[in-house]
Structure formats: structure tokens, C-alpha cells
């Protein structure tokens, strides 16, 4: 998702970018405004760039798809050197490096981006949706009441994103299936999900529909 400082966007009368081209324009305009107001050590935009699974692949592949490219064809042959993918890579390069990007922008991982955004050193980021669990608390974020989120920008072909999920399973050849099943029951319980909700996104619908993320009252786990 695209997370941004709503106070800064309102202050500088900037629209939330709907396309990647608009994001590039916003990045330049926002950085110029920050510098004009002498806001030191603050940068307009950042996203994952460090090489690796779940790192830059997590953000660059949606850009490629948005421009009509792909990583593989139906026969699982690599096609990421298509004209569409090459154009998308140039857009991605300009998006995550250059003017408006923080120092070391070529090697940022998602931990660094999250921390810099929460600390008020980044005005906008593309980050995983569970970032809100860290930002909504004044104890963990200096911008807890100043942020908003929007869908990923779109390209000429589509609006794409990356999905990520974790799952548990019992190994068919395991020697302790009963113990493994007990562990799965504990790991997926409401009580365990409550312990994790500050740092992650729970899998239980009842937690999403409770007031657990309001930080006001005790959550209703009766459902």
C-alpha cells in the first residue's frame, strides 16, 4: 500500500498519486517543498530496494505487471526482458532512487523503511499493509495521528500489488503429529493472535472486527 503523511500532503496541496507517473511528479514536488521549508533529514519517498526474495522483488514485480510485463510466460519461460518490463524498471529506478530519496536508497530493507517512516523522516512509502499495526500507537510512532494509506499506484495496464501469507502444516512424515496439531491450535488461537497484533496482522476475522486496533478499550473476543 501507499502510506503517506496526510498533514504534509494537505500543507503542500498535493494529491495522492494514482499512477506511477504521478508518484514521480509528487516525489519531486514534495522534496522541493520540504527543502523550501528547511525540513532537515526528511525525504519524500522510499520503498524496498535491497536485493532478495521479499525485498526488492516484492515492489518491483507489481510495477512490471502494472506496465503489462511479466516474469514468466505460461510455459514458465523468463520474459522479464520484454519492452514493457524494461520500461517498468526505468520507472522503478526513478521512483526509488535519485532526488527525493533518502541516503542509501539503493539498499533499503523493509525494517529500515518502517522505522524511518514512524520516526518522521519519510513523507511517503510503499510498504506492507500491516505497517498500520506499528503506526497507530503514540508509544511507537511520532506520526501516529498524521498518516493515511491508499492503494498502490497503477500503470497503463493494471493496478498490481504483492500478496504474502504464512501458513502452518503438519508434516505427513512427522513423528509427533499429535504434538504438532496441539501447537497449531495454540498458534492460531485468539489468545495468541492478541499477543501478536501489535506487530503483525492477525488471521482471525473476529480480531479485525473488534476494537483491538482502536487502542481505547479491551477488544471484544466473544465472536
PyMOL commands that set and color helices and strands:
alter all, ss='L'
color gray80, all
select helices_A, chain A and resi 6-11+20-36+56-66+83-96+105-107+110-118+129-135+177-187+190-196+205-208
alter helices_A, ss='H'
color red, helices_A
select strands_A, chain A and resi 2-5+124-126+147-150
alter strands_A, ss='S'
color yellow, strands_A
deselect
rebuild
show_as cartoon
